[in-house]
C-alpha cells in the first residue's frame, strides 16, 4: 500500500480556521490552538446573541410605544389590549416606528382604540 502524506490537507484546514479569526487580538489570530478555542467561544456567543438581539429590540419597541401612549393618558398594556379587541393587527415594530417618526398617525390609532 502506498504512503499518504497529509501535510497539505492539514495545512489547508488550519489556514481555513485561522482565516476565520481575522481581526482577533494577539496569538488568537495566528496560533492554531488559541484560534480554535477563540472561535469556539465566538461562535457560541454569536449564536446566543442572535436570540438576544430579538429580545432587546422587542423591549425597545415596547418602551417607545409605552412612552408615546402615556402622553395620550393610556398605559401600554391597556393600549395593546384595546388594539387586539379592535382587531387592529399592527406589530410592535411598526407601532414603535409610527410613535417615533409619524406621531400624527399614531395619535389617530390611539384615538380609534380609545
Biopython code that builds the backbone (N, CA, C, O; Angstrom):
import numpy as np
from Bio.PDB.StructureBuilder import StructureBuilder

atoms = [
    (1, "UNK", "N", (0.842, -1.191, 0.000)),
    (1, "UNK", "CA", (0.000, 0.000, 0.000)),
    (1, "UNK", "C", (0.879, 1.244, 0.000)),
    (1, "UNK", "O", (1.913, 1.292, 0.668)),
    (2, "UNK", "N", (0.460, 2.233, -0.747)),
    (2, "UNK", "CA", (1.278, 3.440, -0.841)),
    (2, "UNK", "C", (1.058, 4.338, 0.371)),
    (2, "UNK", "O", (0.018, 4.311, 1.029)),
    (3, "UNK", "N", (2.086, 5.128, 0.629)),
    (3, "UNK", "CA", (2.043, 6.033, 1.781)),
    (3, "UNK", "C", (1.335, 7.332, 1.387)),
    (3, "UNK", "O", (1.588, 7.890, 0.319)),
    (4, "UNK", "N", (0.443, 7.806, 2.268)),
    (4, "UNK", "CA", (-0.275, 9.063, 2.018)),
    (4, "UNK", "C", (0.231, 10.104, 2.993)),
    (4, "UNK", "O", (0.135, 9.934, 4.209)),
    (5, "UNK", "N", (0.764, 11.166, 2.460)),
    (5, "UNK", "CA", (1.217, 12.258, 3.328)),
    (5, "UNK", "C", (0.083, 13.282, 3.433)),
    (5, "UNK", "O", (-0.507, 13.669, 2.424)),
    (6, "UNK", "N", (-0.209, 13.708, 4.641)),
    (6, "UNK", "CA", (-1.377, 14.564, 4.888)),
    (6, "UNK", "C", (-1.023, 16.018, 5.174)),
    (6, "UNK", "O", (-1.886, 16.803, 5.565)),
    (7, "UNK", "N", (0.224, 16.374, 4.984)),
    (7, "UNK", "CA", (0.650, 17.730, 5.342)),
    (7, "UNK", "C", (-0.127, 18.811, 4.627)),
    (7, "UNK", "O", (-0.482, 19.815, 5.244)),
    (8, "UNK", "N", (-0.401, 18.642, 3.365)),
    (8, "UNK", "CA", (-1.090, 19.667, 2.577)),
    (8, "UNK", "C", (-2.502, 19.897, 3.099)),
    (8, "UNK", "O", (-2.914, 21.042, 3.285)),
    (9, "UNK", "N", (-3.243, 18.828, 3.336)),
    (9, "UNK", "CA", (-4.638, 18.967, 3.777)),
    (9, "UNK", "C", (-4.711, 19.527, 5.190)),
    (9, "UNK", "O", (-5.582, 20.340, 5.498)),
    (10, "UNK", "N", (-3.786, 19.087, 6.053)),
    (10, "UNK", "CA", (-3.772, 19.601, 7.426)),
    (10, "UNK", "C", (-3.486, 21.101, 7.417)),
    (10, "UNK", "O", (-4.104, 21.868, 8.156)),
    (11, "UNK", "N", (-2.555, 21.501, 6.581)),
    (11, "UNK", "CA", (-2.214, 22.921, 6.467)),
    (11, "UNK", "C", (-3.403, 23.724, 5.949)),
    (11, "UNK", "O", (-3.693, 24.809, 6.453)),
    (12, "UNK", "N", (-4.090, 23.187, 4.942)),
    (12, "UNK", "CA", (-5.280, 23.871, 4.395)),
    (12, "UNK", "C", (-6.357, 24.036, 5.470)),
    (12, "UNK", "O", (-6.960, 25.100, 5.612)),
    (13, "UNK", "N", (-6.579, 22.964, 6.214)),
    (13, "UNK", "CA", (-7.613, 23.001, 7.255)),
    (13, "UNK", "C", (-7.274, 24.055, 8.315)),
    (13, "UNK", "O", (-8.141, 24.814, 8.748)),
    (14, "UNK", "N", (-6.012, 24.089, 8.721)),
    (14, "UNK", "CA", (-5.592, 25.055, 9.740)),
    (14, "UNK", "C", (-5.661, 26.484, 9.219)),
    (14, "UNK", "O", (-6.055, 27.396, 9.945)),
    (15, "UNK", "N", (-5.281, 26.674, 7.974)),
    (15, "UNK", "CA", (-5.337, 28.013, 7.381)),
    (15, "UNK", "C", (-6.779, 28.522, 7.305)),
    (15, "UNK", "O", (-7.042, 29.709, 7.496)),
    (16, "UNK", "N", (-7.706, 27.605, 7.022)),
    (16, "UNK", "CA", (-9.125, 27.970, 6.927)),
    (16, "UNK", "C", (-9.632, 28.473, 8.290)),
    (16, "UNK", "O", (-10.358, 29.464, 8.369)),
    (17, "UNK", "N", (-9.235, 27.769, 9.352)),
    (17, "UNK", "CA", (-9.639, 28.161, 10.702)),
    (17, "UNK", "C", (-9.012, 29.507, 11.067)),
    (17, "UNK", "O", (-9.690, 30.388, 11.596)),
    (18, "UNK", "N", (-7.723, 29.662, 10.785)),
    (18, "UNK", "CA", (-7.023, 30.906, 11.119)),
    (18, "UNK", "C", (-7.607, 32.082, 10.335)),
    (18, "UNK", "O", (-7.675, 33.198, 10.850)),
    (19, "UNK", "N", (-8.026, 31.839, 9.097)),
    (19, "UNK", "CA", (-8.623, 32.897, 8.278)),
    (19, "UNK", "C", (-9.915, 33.417, 8.923)),
    (19, "UNK", "O", (-10.232, 34.601, 8.811)),
    (20, "UNK", "N", (-10.650, 32.541, 9.590)),
    (20, "UNK", "CA", (-11.905, 32.962, 10.218)),
    (20, "UNK", "C", (-11.674, 33.813, 11.459)),
    (20, "UNK", "O", (-12.593, 34.487, 11.925)),
    (21, "UNK", "N", (-10.457, 33.793, 12.001)),
    (21, "UNK", "CA", (-10.140, 34.564, 13.205)),
    (21, "UNK", "C", (-9.535, 35.921, 12.854)),
    (21, "UNK", "O", (-8.867, 36.530, 13.689)),
    (22, "UNK", "N", (-9.754, 36.395, 11.653)),
    (22, "UNK", "CA", (-9.215, 37.688, 11.233)),
    (22, "UNK", "C", (-9.788, 38.780, 12.142)),
    (22, "UNK", "O", (-10.994, 38.839, 12.381)),
    (23, "UNK", "N", (-8.911, 39.628, 12.634)),
    (23, "UNK", "CA", (-9.350, 40.718, 13.496)),
    (23, "UNK", "C", (-9.245, 40.411, 14.970)),
    (23, "UNK", "O", (-9.445, 41.306, 15.792)),
    (24, "UNK", "N", (-8.939, 39.178, 15.338)),
    (24, "UNK", "CA", (-8.759, 38.829, 16.737)),
    (24, "UNK", "C", (-7.430, 39.408, 17.217)),
    (24, "UNK", "O", (-6.549, 39.701, 16.408)),
    (25, "UNK", "N", (-7.286, 39.571, 18.524)),
    (25, "UNK", "CA", (-6.066, 40.144, 19.081)),
    (25, "UNK", "C", (-5.055, 39.065, 19.433)),
    (25, "UNK", "O", (-5.402, 37.904, 19.651)),
    (26, "UNK", "N", (-3.800, 39.479, 19.481)),
    (26, "UNK", "CA", (-2.679, 38.686, 19.960)),
    (26, "UNK", "C", (-2.562, 37.337, 19.247)),
    (26, "UNK", "O", (-2.775, 37.253, 18.038)),
    (27, "UNK", "N", (-2.227, 36.285, 19.992)),
    (27, "UNK", "CA", (-1.994, 34.989, 19.363)),
    (27, "UNK", "C", (-3.265, 34.312, 18.885)),
    (27, "UNK", "O", (-3.220, 33.315, 18.164)),
    (28, "UNK", "N", (-4.403, 34.867, 19.295)),
    (28, "UNK", "CA", (-5.680, 34.245, 18.927)),
    (28, "UNK", "C", (-5.950, 34.344, 17.432)),
    (28, "UNK", "O", (-6.836, 33.664, 16.914)),
    (29, "UNK", "N", (-5.196, 35.184, 16.739)),
    (29, "UNK", "CA", (-5.393, 35.309, 15.297)),
    (29, "UNK", "C", (-4.379, 34.506, 14.487)),
    (29, "UNK", "O", (-4.551, 34.325, 13.281)),
    (30, "UNK", "N", (-3.327, 34.025, 15.142)),
    (30, "UNK", "CA", (-2.259, 33.393, 14.366)),
    (30, "UNK", "C", (-1.879, 31.996, 14.845)),
    (30, "UNK", "O", (-1.357, 31.202, 14.062)),
    (31, "UNK", "N", (-2.128, 31.684, 16.095)),
    (31, "UNK", "CA", (-1.740, 30.368, 16.623)),
    (31, "UNK", "C", (-2.947, 29.444, 16.583)),
    (31, "UNK", "O", (-3.997, 29.756, 17.144)),
    (32, "UNK", "N", (-2.795, 28.323, 15.928)),
    (32, "UNK", "CA", (-3.931, 27.438, 15.646)),
    (32, "UNK", "C", (-4.673, 27.016, 16.915)),
    (32, "UNK", "O", (-5.902, 27.067, 16.963)),
    (33, "UNK", "N", (-3.935, 26.605, 17.931)),
    (33, "UNK", "CA", (-4.574, 26.101, 19.156)),
    (33, "UNK", "C", (-5.410, 27.200, 19.814)),
    (33, "UNK", "O", (-6.546, 26.958, 20.222)),
    (34, "UNK", "N", (-4.848, 28.406, 19.915)),
    (34, "UNK", "CA", (-5.573, 29.528, 20.519)),
    (34, "UNK", "C", (-6.731, 29.975, 19.623)),
    (34, "UNK", "O", (-7.800, 30.337, 20.115)),
    (35, "UNK", "N", (-6.514, 29.949, 18.330)),
    (35, "UNK", "CA", (-7.549, 30.348, 17.373)),
    (35, "UNK", "C", (-8.770, 29.454, 17.481)),
    (35, "UNK", "O", (-9.908, 29.923, 17.490)),
    (36, "UNK", "N", (-8.509, 28.155, 17.562)),
    (36, "UNK", "CA", (-9.600, 27.182, 17.627)),
    (36, "UNK", "C", (-10.482, 27.447, 18.849)),
    (36, "UNK", "O", (-11.709, 27.438, 18.752)),
    (37, "UNK", "N", (-9.849, 27.681, 19.991)),
    (37, "UNK", "CA", (-10.583, 27.943, 21.228)),
    (37, "UNK", "C", (-11.352, 29.262, 21.143)),
    (37, "UNK", "O", (-12.512, 29.341, 21.548)),
    (38, "UNK", "N", (-10.692, 30.297, 20.613)),
    (38, "UNK", "CA", (-11.327, 31.611, 20.499)),
    (38, "UNK", "C", (-12.549, 31.548, 19.586)),
    (38, "UNK", "O", (-13.580, 32.151, 19.881)),
    (39, "UNK", "N", (-12.433, 30.820, 18.483)),
    (39, "UNK", "CA", (-13.561, 30.706, 17.549)),
    (39, "UNK", "C", (-14.715, 29.928, 18.158)),
    (39, "UNK", "O", (-15.879, 30.255, 17.925)),
    (40, "UNK", "N", (-14.398, 28.902, 18.936)),
    (40, "UNK", "CA", (-15.453, 28.124, 19.587)),
    (40, "UNK", "C", (-16.298, 29.033, 20.486)),
    (40, "UNK", "O", (-17.527, 28.955, 20.487)),
    (41, "UNK", "N", (-15.615, 29.897, 21.251)),
    (41, "UNK", "CA", (-16.338, 30.840, 22.102)),
    (41, "UNK", "C", (-17.096, 31.878, 21.261)),
    (41, "UNK", "O", (-18.245, 32.210, 21.552)),
    (42, "UNK", "N", (-16.438, 32.376, 20.226)),
    (42, "UNK", "CA", (-17.060, 33.404, 19.389)),
    (42, "UNK", "C", (-18.342, 32.894, 18.740)),
    (42, "UNK", "O", (-19.352, 33.597, 18.701)),
    (43, "UNK", "N", (-18.291, 31.676, 18.235)),
    (43, "UNK", "CA", (-19.486, 31.109, 17.591)),
    (43, "UNK", "C", (-20.606, 30.874, 18.597)),
    (43, "UNK", "O", (-21.783, 31.040, 18.278)),
    (44, "UNK", "N", (-20.231, 30.485, 19.818)),
    (44, "UNK", "CA", (-21.243, 30.292, 20.864)),
    (44, "UNK", "C", (-21.941, 31.608, 21.174)),
    (44, "UNK", "O", (-23.168, 31.670, 21.252)),
    (45, "UNK", "N", (-21.138, 32.671, 21.353)),
    (45, "UNK", "CA", (-21.714, 33.980, 21.660)),
    (45, "UNK", "C", (-22.550, 34.497, 20.494)),
    (45, "UNK", "O", (-23.607, 35.092, 20.700)),
    (46, "UNK", "N", (-22.082, 34.271, 19.283)),
    (46, "UNK", "CA", (-22.812, 34.746, 18.108)),
    (46, "UNK", "C", (-24.181, 34.076, 18.022)),
    (46, "UNK", "O", (-25.183, 34.736, 17.747)),
    (47, "UNK", "N", (-24.221, 32.769, 18.257)),
    (47, "UNK", "CA", (-25.482, 32.034, 18.205)),
    (47, "UNK", "C", (-26.433, 32.545, 19.286)),
    (47, "UNK", "O", (-27.606, 32.811, 19.024)),
    (48, "UNK", "N", (-25.905, 32.677, 20.508)),
    (48, "UNK", "CA", (-26.732, 33.131, 21.630)),
    (48, "UNK", "C", (-27.251, 34.542, 21.381)),
    (48, "UNK", "O", (-28.426, 34.829, 21.611)),
    (49, "UNK", "N", (-26.375, 35.414, 20.911)),
    (49, "UNK", "CA", (-26.753, 36.818, 20.798)),
    (49, "UNK", "C", (-27.660, 37.115, 19.614)),
    (49, "UNK", "O", (-28.272, 38.182, 19.563)),
    (50, "UNK", "N", (-27.758, 36.195, 18.663)),
    (50, "UNK", "CA", (-28.778, 36.369, 17.624)),
    (50, "UNK", "C", (-30.168, 36.283, 18.243)),
    (50, "UNK", "O", (-31.101, 36.939, 17.780)),
    (51, "UNK", "N", (-30.305, 35.471, 19.291)),
    (51, "UNK", "CA", (-31.584, 35.388, 20.001)),
    (51, "UNK", "C", (-31.781, 36.612, 20.899)),
    (51, "UNK", "O", (-32.880, 37.162, 20.976)),
    (52, "UNK", "N", (-30.720, 37.027, 21.568)),
    (52, "UNK", "CA", (-30.791, 38.164, 22.494)),
    (52, "UNK", "C", (-31.147, 39.446, 21.742)),
    (52, "UNK", "O", (-31.866, 40.299, 22.264)),
    (53, "UNK", "N", (-30.647, 39.577, 20.528)),
    (53, "UNK", "CA", (-30.929, 40.755, 19.708)),
    (53, "UNK", "C", (-32.435, 40.934, 19.506)),
    (53, "UNK", "O", (-32.953, 42.048, 19.587)),
    (54, "UNK", "N", (-33.123, 39.837, 19.245)),
    (54, "UNK", "CA", (-34.575, 39.888, 19.047)),
    (54, "UNK", "C", (-35.271, 40.360, 20.318)),
    (54, "UNK", "O", (-36.199, 41.168, 20.275)),
    (55, "UNK", "N", (-34.795, 39.829, 21.467)),
    (55, "UNK", "CA", (-35.356, 40.225, 22.767)),
    (55, "UNK", "C", (-35.162, 41.715, 23.007)),
    (55, "UNK", "O", (-36.090, 42.419, 23.405)),
    (56, "UNK", "N", (-33.945, 42.185, 22.760)),
    (56, "UNK", "CA", (-33.612, 43.578, 23.027)),
    (56, "UNK", "C", (-34.447, 44.530, 22.181)),
    (56, "UNK", "O", (-34.924, 45.552, 22.675)),
    (57, "UNK", "N", (-34.621, 44.191, 20.901)),
    (57, "UNK", "CA", (-35.411, 45.058, 20.033)),
    (57, "UNK", "C", (-36.869, 45.095, 20.467)),
    (57, "UNK", "O", (-37.493, 46.156, 20.454)),
    (58, "UNK", "N", (-37.419, 43.947, 20.851)),
    (58, "UNK", "CA", (-38.815, 43.933, 21.301)),
    (58, "UNK", "C", (-38.983, 44.798, 22.546)),
    (58, "UNK", "O", (-39.962, 45.535, 22.666)),
    (59, "UNK", "N", (-38.024, 44.709, 23.477)),
    (59, "UNK", "CA", (-38.084, 45.547, 24.684)),
    (59, "UNK", "C", (-38.031, 47.026, 24.320)),
    (59, "UNK", "O", (-38.757, 47.839, 24.893)),
    (60, "UNK", "N", (-37.170, 47.371, 23.367)),
    (60, "UNK", "CA", (-37.045, 48.761, 22.931)),
    (60, "UNK", "C", (-38.345, 49.266, 22.315)),
    (60, "UNK", "O", (-38.782, 50.382, 22.596)),
    (61, "UNK", "N", (-38.966, 48.428, 21.464)),
    (61, "UNK", "CA", (-40.242, 48.822, 20.848)),
    (61, "UNK", "C", (-41.311, 49.043, 21.913)),
    (61, "UNK", "O", (-42.082, 50.000, 21.840)),
    (62, "UNK", "N", (-41.352, 48.144, 22.909)),
    (62, "UNK", "CA", (-42.340, 48.281, 23.977)),
    (62, "UNK", "C", (-42.149, 49.596, 24.738)),
    (62, "UNK", "O", (-43.123, 50.269, 25.076)),
    (63, "UNK", "N", (-40.907, 49.954, 25.002)),
    (63, "UNK", "CA", (-40.614, 51.196, 25.722)),
    (63, "UNK", "C", (-41.059, 52.405, 24.902)),
    (63, "UNK", "O", (-41.645, 53.343, 25.444)),
    (64, "UNK", "N", (-40.785, 52.386, 23.607)),
    (64, "UNK", "CA", (-41.170, 53.511, 22.737)),
    (64, "UNK", "C", (-42.689, 53.665, 22.677)),
    (64, "UNK", "O", (-43.214, 54.776, 22.744)),
    (65, "UNK", "N", (-43.392, 52.528, 22.548)),
    (65, "UNK", "CA", (-44.858, 52.568, 22.485)),
    (65, "UNK", "C", (-45.421, 53.062, 23.809)),
    (65, "UNK", "O", (-46.346, 53.874, 23.835)),
    (66, "UNK", "N", (-44.861, 52.570, 24.906)),
    (66, "UNK", "CA", (-45.325, 52.973, 26.237)),
    (66, "UNK", "C", (-45.155, 54.472, 26.438)),
    (66, "UNK", "O", (-46.059, 55.138, 26.943)),
    (67, "UNK", "N", (-44.005, 55.005, 26.048)),
    (67, "UNK", "CA", (-43.755, 56.445, 26.202)),
    (67, "UNK", "C", (-44.767, 57.260, 25.401)),
    (67, "UNK", "O", (-45.273, 58.276, 25.877)),
    (68, "UNK", "N", (-45.058, 56.808, 24.188)),
    (68, "UNK", "CA", (-46.000, 57.551, 23.335)),
    (68, "UNK", "C", (-47.430, 57.439, 23.840)),
    (68, "UNK", "O", (-48.184, 58.410, 23.775)),
    (69, "UNK", "N", (-47.814, 56.273, 24.341)),
    (69, "UNK", "CA", (-49.201, 56.099, 24.794)),
    (69, "UNK", "C", (-49.459, 56.831, 26.103)),
    (69, "UNK", "O", (-50.568, 57.315, 26.331)),
    (70, "UNK", "N", (-48.452, 56.919, 26.968)),
    (70, "UNK", "CA", (-48.647, 57.624, 28.249)),
    (70, "UNK", "C", (-48.889, 59.118, 28.038)),
    (70, "UNK", "O", (-49.539, 59.768, 28.856)),
    (71, "UNK", "N", (-48.365, 59.655, 26.943)),
    (71, "UNK", "CA", (-48.661, 61.059, 26.621)),
    (71, "UNK", "C", (-50.135, 61.242, 26.277)),
    (71, "UNK", "O", (-50.679, 62.339, 26.402)),
    (72, "UNK", "N", (-50.775, 60.161, 25.844)),
    (72, "UNK", "CA", (-52.198, 60.196, 25.472)),
    (72, "UNK", "C", (-53.084, 59.652, 26.602)),
    (72, "UNK", "O", (-54.244, 59.311, 26.373)),
    (73, "UNK", "N", (-52.538, 59.573, 27.809)),
    (73, "UNK", "CA", (-53.269, 59.129, 29.012)),
    (73, "UNK", "C", (-53.809, 57.709, 28.904)),
    (73, "UNK", "O", (-54.957, 57.445, 29.261)),
    (74, "UNK", "N", (-52.987, 56.807, 28.418)),
    (74, "UNK", "CA", (-53.341, 55.388, 28.372)),
    (74, "UNK", "C", (-52.043, 54.601, 28.577)),
    (74, "UNK", "O", (-50.986, 54.994, 28.084)),
    (75, "UNK", "N", (-52.135, 53.499, 29.303)),
    (75, "UNK", "CA", (-50.923, 52.712, 29.546)),
    (75, "UNK", "C", (-50.668, 51.775, 28.371)),
    (75, "UNK", "O", (-51.534, 51.552, 27.525)),
    (76, "UNK", "N", (-49.463, 51.240, 28.345)),
    (76, "UNK", "CA", (-49.050, 50.327, 27.269)),
    (76, "UNK", "C", (-49.948, 49.089, 27.243)),
    (76, "UNK", "O", (-50.435, 48.686, 26.187)),
    (77, "UNK", "N", (-50.159, 48.496, 28.411)),
    (77, "UNK", "CA", (-50.927, 47.247, 28.447)),
    (77, "UNK", "C", (-52.382, 47.470, 28.032)),
    (77, "UNK", "O", (-52.967, 46.638, 27.338)),
    (78, "UNK", "N", (-52.960, 48.590, 28.455)),
    (78, "UNK", "CA", (-54.340, 48.912, 28.046)),
    (78, "UNK", "C", (-54.399, 49.139, 26.537)),
    (78, "UNK", "O", (-55.335, 48.701, 25.868)),
    (79, "UNK", "N", (-53.402, 49.820, 26.019)),
    (79, "UNK", "CA", (-53.352, 50.116, 24.584)),
    (79, "UNK", "C", (-53.284, 48.838, 23.756)),
    (79, "UNK", "O", (-54.027, 48.680, 22.788)),
    (80, "UNK", "N", (-52.394, 47.928, 24.135)),
    (80, "UNK", "CA", (-52.236, 46.668, 23.402)),
    (80, "UNK", "C", (-53.519, 45.838, 23.493)),
    (80, "UNK", "O", (-53.942, 45.229, 22.511)),
    (81, "UNK", "N", (-54.134, 45.819, 24.677)),
    (81, "UNK", "CA", (-55.380, 45.071, 24.873)),
    (81, "UNK", "C", (-56.484, 45.633, 23.964)),
    (81, "UNK", "O", (-57.199, 44.876, 23.307)),
    (82, "UNK", "N", (-56.615, 46.952, 23.933)),
    (82, "UNK", "CA", (-57.655, 47.576, 23.107)),
    (82, "UNK", "C", (-57.374, 47.408, 21.611)),
    (82, "UNK", "O", (-58.299, 47.301, 20.806)),
    (83, "UNK", "N", (-56.089, 47.386, 21.250)),
    (83, "UNK", "CA", (-55.727, 47.127, 19.853)),
    (83, "UNK", "C", (-56.228, 45.751, 19.419)),
    (83, "UNK", "O", (-56.801, 45.594, 18.341)),
    (84, "UNK", "N", (-56.001, 44.765, 20.273)),
    (84, "UNK", "CA", (-56.423, 43.401, 19.945)),
    (84, "UNK", "C", (-57.936, 43.303, 19.860)),
    (84, "UNK", "O", (-58.468, 42.633, 18.975)),
    (85, "UNK", "N", (-58.642, 43.974, 20.783)),
    (85, "UNK", "CA", (-60.108, 43.943, 20.775)),
    (85, "UNK", "C", (-60.665, 44.651, 19.537)),
    (85, "UNK", "O", (-61.699, 44.254, 19.000)),
    (86, "UNK", "N", (-59.974, 45.699, 19.092)),
    (86, "UNK", "CA", (-60.406, 46.438, 17.901)),
    (86, "UNK", "C", (-59.960, 45.741, 16.615)),
    (86, "UNK", "O", (-60.245, 46.213, 15.515)),
    (87, "UNK", "N", (-59.254, 44.609, 16.766)),
    (87, "UNK", "CA", (-58.759, 43.814, 15.637)),
    (87, "UNK", "C", (-57.856, 44.629, 14.698)),
    (87, "UNK", "O", (-57.916, 44.502, 13.475)),
    (88, "UNK", "N", (-57.022, 45.463, 15.316)),
    (88, "UNK", "CA", (-56.006, 46.194, 14.555)),
    (88, "UNK", "C", (-54.718, 45.400, 14.683)),
    (88, "UNK", "O", (-54.149, 45.308, 15.771)),
    (89, "UNK", "N", (-54.256, 44.829, 13.585)),
    (89, "UNK", "CA", (-53.117, 43.916, 13.633)),
    (89, "UNK", "C", (-51.841, 44.601, 13.159)),
    (89, "UNK", "O", (-51.329, 44.305, 12.079)),
    (90, "UNK", "N", (-51.341, 45.510, 13.971)),
    (90, "UNK", "CA", (-50.052, 46.141, 13.720)),
    (90, "UNK", "C", (-49.063, 45.584, 14.741)),
    (90, "UNK", "O", (-49.364, 45.520, 15.933)),
    (91, "UNK", "N", (-47.898, 45.187, 14.276)),
    (91, "UNK", "CA", (-46.931, 44.646, 15.229)),
    (91, "UNK", "C", (-46.209, 45.781, 15.961)),
    (91, "UNK", "O", (-46.316, 46.949, 15.589)),
    (92, "UNK", "N", (-45.474, 45.408, 17.005)),
    (92, "UNK", "CA", (-44.836, 46.399, 17.863)),
    (92, "UNK", "C", (-43.766, 47.204, 17.126)),
    (92, "UNK", "O", (-43.551, 48.380, 17.419)),
    (93, "UNK", "N", (-43.108, 46.569, 16.182)),
    (93, "UNK", "CA", (-42.069, 47.263, 15.405)),
    (93, "UNK", "C", (-42.679, 48.441, 14.649)),
    (93, "UNK", "O", (-42.147, 49.551, 14.673)),
    (94, "UNK", "N", (-43.795, 48.186, 13.985)),
    (94, "UNK", "CA", (-44.464, 49.231, 13.203)),
    (94, "UNK", "C", (-45.022, 50.314, 14.132)),
    (94, "UNK", "O", (-44.893, 51.506, 13.853)),
    (95, "UNK", "N", (-45.639, 49.890, 15.233)),
    (95, "UNK", "CA", (-46.200, 50.861, 16.182)),
    (95, "UNK", "C", (-45.112, 51.767, 16.752)),
    (95, "UNK", "O", (-45.308, 52.976, 16.875)),
    (96, "UNK", "N", (-43.965, 51.183, 17.101)),
    (96, "UNK", "CA", (-42.852, 51.981, 17.639)),
    (96, "UNK", "C", (-42.342, 52.966, 16.602)),
    (96, "UNK", "O", (-42.027, 54.111, 16.926)),
    (97, "UNK", "N", (-42.262, 52.517, 15.350)),
    (97, "UNK", "CA", (-41.808, 53.400, 14.265)),
    (97, "UNK", "C", (-42.785, 54.562, 14.083)),
    (97, "UNK", "O", (-42.373, 55.711, 13.930)),
    (98, "UNK", "N", (-44.078, 54.252, 14.101)),
    (98, "UNK", "CA", (-45.086, 55.303, 13.953)),
    (98, "UNK", "C", (-45.036, 56.281, 15.124)),
    (98, "UNK", "O", (-45.146, 57.493, 14.936)),
    (99, "UNK", "N", (-44.872, 55.750, 16.324)),
    (99, "UNK", "CA", (-44.823, 56.607, 17.516)),
    (99, "UNK", "C", (-43.646, 57.573, 17.452)),
    (99, "UNK", "O", (-43.744, 58.719, 17.890)),
    (100, "UNK", "N", (-42.549, 57.104, 16.908)),
    (100, "UNK", "CA", (-41.342, 57.933, 16.871)),
    (100, "UNK", "C", (-41.289, 58.855, 15.653)),
    (100, "UNK", "O", (-40.982, 60.040, 15.782)),
    (101, "UNK", "N", (-41.586, 58.316, 14.482)),
    (101, "UNK", "CA", (-41.405, 59.061, 13.232)),
    (101, "UNK", "C", (-42.654, 59.810, 12.763)),
    (101, "UNK", "O", (-42.561, 60.907, 12.212)),
    (102, "UNK", "N", (-43.825, 59.201, 12.991)),
    (102, "UNK", "CA", (-45.075, 59.806, 12.487)),
    (102, "UNK", "C", (-46.121, 59.847, 13.608)),
    (102, "UNK", "O", (-47.084, 59.081, 13.595)),
    (103, "UNK", "N", (-45.918, 60.753, 14.579)),
    (103, "UNK", "CA", (-46.818, 60.792, 15.741)),
    (103, "UNK", "C", (-48.271, 61.106, 15.398)),
    (103, "UNK", "O", (-49.176, 60.688, 16.121)),
    (104, "UNK", "N", (-48.514, 61.842, 14.298)),
    (104, "UNK", "CA", (-49.904, 62.174, 13.946)),
    (104, "UNK", "C", (-50.693, 60.918, 13.564)),
    (104, "UNK", "O", (-51.877, 60.809, 13.883)),
    (105, "UNK", "N", (-50.043, 59.975, 12.887)),
    (105, "UNK", "CA", (-50.704, 58.711, 12.536)),
    (105, "UNK", "C", (-50.909, 57.877, 13.800)),
    (105, "UNK", "O", (-51.955, 57.254, 13.984)),
    (106, "UNK", "N", (-49.900, 57.875, 14.660)),
    (106, "UNK", "CA", (-50.008, 57.113, 15.916)),
    (106, "UNK", "C", (-51.146, 57.661, 16.774)),
    (106, "UNK", "O", (-51.867, 56.892, 17.409)),
    (107, "UNK", "N", (-51.315, 59.004, 16.797)),
    (107, "UNK", "CA", (-52.410, 59.621, 17.548)),
    (107, "UNK", "C", (-53.767, 59.131, 17.049)),
    (107, "UNK", "O", (-54.674, 58.874, 17.841)),
    (108, "UNK", "N", (-53.898, 59.004, 15.724)),
    (108, "UNK", "CA", (-55.163, 58.523, 15.161)),
    (108, "UNK", "C", (-55.453, 57.093, 15.597)),
    (108, "UNK", "O", (-56.598, 56.740, 15.881)),
    (109, "UNK", "N", (-54.410, 56.276, 15.648)),
    (109, "UNK", "CA", (-54.592, 54.871, 16.092)),
    (109, "UNK", "C", (-55.027, 54.845, 17.545)),
    (109, "UNK", "O", (-55.926, 54.090, 17.916)),
    (110, "UNK", "N", (-54.390, 55.670, 18.370)),
    (110, "UNK", "CA", (-54.747, 55.725, 19.810)),
    (110, "UNK", "C", (-56.189, 56.179, 19.966)),
    (110, "UNK", "O", (-56.935, 55.597, 20.754)),
    (111, "UNK", "N", (-56.590, 57.196, 19.239)),
    (111, "UNK", "CA", (-57.962, 57.697, 19.331)),
    (111, "UNK", "C", (-58.972, 56.645, 18.887)),
    (111, "UNK", "O", (-60.062, 56.539, 19.448)),
    (112, "UNK", "N", (-58.596, 55.868, 17.873)),
    (112, "UNK", "CA", (-59.504, 54.841, 17.368)),
    (112, "UNK", "C", (-59.737, 53.744, 18.398)),
    (112, "UNK", "O", (-60.853, 53.240, 18.522)),
    (113, "UNK", "N", (-58.697, 53.371, 19.136)),
    (113, "UNK", "CA", (-58.856, 52.294, 20.128)),
    (113, "UNK", "C", (-59.447, 52.775, 21.438)),
    (113, "UNK", "O", (-59.986, 51.970, 22.198)),
    (114, "UNK", "N", (-59.360, 54.075, 21.726)),
    (114, "UNK", "CA", (-59.950, 54.594, 22.962)),
    (114, "UNK", "C", (-61.427, 54.530, 22.869)),
    (114, "UNK", "O", (-62.122, 54.920, 23.808)),
]
sb = StructureBuilder()
sb.init_structure("model")
sb.init_model(0)
sb.init_chain("A")
sb.init_seg("    ")
for serial, (resi, resn, name, xyz) in enumerate(atoms, 1):
    if name == "N":
        sb.init_residue(resn, " ", resi, " ")
    sb.init_atom(name, np.array(xyz, "f"), 0.0, 1.0, " ", f" {name:<3s}", serial, name[0])
structure = sb.get_structure()
